[in-house]
Each structure stands twice: as structure tokens, then as C-alpha cells.
Amino acid sequence: MTETTQTHMTPQDDPHGAYQPKSPEVRAAMDALRGMRKDLIDDALVYRPLPPREPTGRITGRLKGRKREYATWSRHILVAAAGMVALLSATLPNGNGSTDLLIGLFVLAPVLMTLVRPAAAFWLSLVSTTFVAVMGSTYGNWPWLPPSFISHLVVLTVVAIRTRPRTAAWMWLLTAAYGFVAETAFGWGHYDTNVAPMLVFSAIVLLAVTVRHIRREAEQEVTAQQTVTAHERSRRTLLEERTTIARELHDVVAHHMSVVAIQAEAAPYRVENPPEELEKAFATIRENAVAALTELRRVLGVVRAEDYEAPDAPQPTLAELDALLANVREAGVDVTRTITGAVRELPQGVELSAYRIVQEALSNTLRHAPGASARVEIGYVLGGLGLRIVNDPPPNPALIKPSPGAGHGITGMRERVTMLDGEMTAEPTPAGGYEVTVFLPVAATEGGA
């Protein structure tokens, strides 16, 4: 039996142990205070210049030359204009000369500082409010005189936009604390206090900015999620197409290898008194066929889904193309077929791939050019099989909205052609339609099975 020794750490051993609160409410409050300290105290003097804005909007994106250059500094100009409004509110109404000008500079400074040091601008705004309240007592408001009122609202708005919602909440609470202290401790003789209006207006502004922050973050998350989803959907579609090809390849090759193994096993019994060398040769052929079949099933069989079942019916060939064209015609596509050359039976893999290529090309016509007519041309030549599927442009593209489709039909066709060492082109026609041309090579000895 193993004895477990527990070590108890005393407050002397852990210097921070005495400061760890047990209540979750107290921990939450301390975390909030640490956040305020980091945002408004530790980072107060961090240099964070407001970068120029790239003019990519509907209106600014069309600007050229110097107007476009001005548009990049539109946010800086807007903040400076708000600061000038605060300055003019201090210098125009009273005409007290140098005092009003000094007050105007006091209220302008924190507004301009929001462009380079937003957290410091908030503290400077509170200091500026104090100096302006002392210097301009003739304005009659307390503690925010009209110039300071405008300046502080602008500072709160800009800093909230440039930081995070948590910072906006702390600035509002500190503004409320400043107003409470100024009103209760230093507000004697001032009957016209404006702490309540400041808190109401600032709360509305900061709430609007916070909602804007949350909405932008949500839009960015949705956009990122949509990008990931689209990427995964495209990847899944491509993998499904490759899986289908691998399954069909497995079915085709496994069938032929099974036939080879069976025929190699039965061949010696069809010959009376076969030589020993012939029996060994057929036995070797059968062993190799069985080994290849086992390896093929091991490698390609892993792509089958757990619930995948091999089809009971044989895989389609070009002989069943009439049924496919009839279905396409019922869907609204006027499709015609032309066959040149001597029709012959081709290897099963070529027949299946040719059928699937025609099927996918006509499906693309249904999706991307509904109502358009199509032509399927099949050419049996000495070296292989030629396919040409071409469709006309849709009769009225302005009124008919094509289905978007999965976007991997051409890729799937190319993979089939590449698997058979063929060639393929897919491109729009000069008339506005689309054309798919494929050549699948077939060895001369395999052509007439």
C-alpha cells in the first residue's frame, strides 16, 4: 500500500495565498478591477496612432486622386472637426480673450490625443474638465462647462470606438464617480449641475458604440464561420467525388481480377493432359490475381463508408445512354446524340467513365444553362473513344437564375479522365454556351472484346 502525504501550504509559503478570495463575486470584482487597470492605467501611455482608412466603401471606393487621399484621413478629419467645435464653443460666446482661448486649447487637447493615445486622452479629459471648471466659472454649469461637455463626450466616443466594450463601461463608471465627487464635495454655490445629463448622454453614446462593437464581432465570426464552412463543403464534395471514383475503380478492377483468377483456375481442366509447366503457369496467374485482388480490396476498400453497400445492378455503360438522355429531355433540355465510327464494346472502366462524364456535363447544363439545348457527340476511333458535350447559352439569362451547384463537376470529370490517361478540355464557346471535349484512350487489342 502506498501512503499519500498531503502538503499544506501556509500563507508564509505562498505570498499570494492570503490575497486569493474565496467568493466568486469577489473574484469577479477583482478580475474587473485588473481589467480596468490594464486598459486605463497600464496602457494609458501606449502609443496607438489611428491608422489611415482604406477607401473601400461604395462612395469612397470610386474616388480618384487627391479626393481619394483625403478619404483615407476622413476619420482624423472628423475627430479634429469635433475638437474644433469644442474650441469654438469656448471662444465665441463670451469673447473673454486669452482666458477663452486657453479654455479652448484645454478642451481641444484631449480630443486630439485620442488619435495617438486613447487611454491617456480619457484621463486628460477629466483633468481638462477640472481646469476649465475653475477657470470658466462664469459659464454657470458644473462640473462640465459647455466646452468640456462637448469635449468629454467626443473623447468617450472616440476612445470607446478605438478600444473594447469593457473600457467603455469603466470610462462611464469613472465619469459618474468624477461627477458625484465634483457635485457633492465641490459643488457648493453651483445650482445648475449637469452630472445627470452627462451620464445620460454618455450612456446612450457608449451603448451605441458597444452595440456596434458586438455587431462587428458577430459579423466577423459569421464571416469566418461561413468561410470555414464553404471550405469544408468544397473539400467534402471533392472527397466524395474521389471516393465515388475509387469505389467504381474498385468494382471494375475487382471484377476483372476475379474473372482472371477463376479462368486461370478453370483453364487446366479444359485441356486434356495439360503439361505440368502449363498447370504451374495458370496456378501462378491465379495466385497473383488473388494476391492483387486482396491488396486492391485492402487499399481501395478503406474509402467505402461503413454503411456503403455495393449496388445490386451493374454499373451503367454507354449502352444505357438513351435512358439518361430521355431523363434529361424530361427535365427540359433538348438534347441530341450523334455517334460516329463503329460502335463496339469498350473496357468497363472506360464505359463507366464515359457515361459519368456525359451525365455530369448534362447536369451542369441543367444547373447553369436551364432551357438551353445540348448535343452529345460520341466518336469511336481506332485509338479510343471521343466525347463532345456542348450546350447553347440559356434562352433568357436575365429571367432565369441558374442553380449554383456544388462547383466540382469539372474537377470530377478531370479526375476520371486522368485516371484513364486521357485528355480533356472544358471551356465556354464563342456563342456563350459551354463545351466539354474528352478523349479516352483504348488499346487496339482491348477494343473488340
Secondary structure, 3 states (H helix, E strand, C coil): CCCCCCCCCCCCCCCCHHHCCCCHHHHHHHHHHHHHHHHHHHCCCCCCCCCCCCCCCCCHHHCCHHHHHHHHCHHHHHHHHHHHHHHHHHHCCCCCCHHHHHHHHHHHHHHHHCCCCHHHHHHHHHHHHHHHHHHCHHHCCECCCHHHHHHHHHHHHHHHHHCCHHHHHHHHHHHHHHHHHHHHHCCCCCCCECHHHHHHHHHHHHHHHHHHHHHHHHHHHHHHHHHHHHHHHHHHHHHHHHHHHHHHHHHHHHHHHHHHHHHHHHHHHHCCCCCHHHHHHHHHHHHHHHHHHHHHHHHHHHHCCCCCCCCCCCCCCHHHHHHHHHHHHHCCCCEEEEEECCCCCCCHHHHHHHHHHHHHHHHHHHHHCCCCCEEEEEEEECCEEEEEEEECCCCCCCCCCCCCCCCCHHHHHHHHHHHCCCEEEEEECCCCCEEEEEEEECCHHHCCC
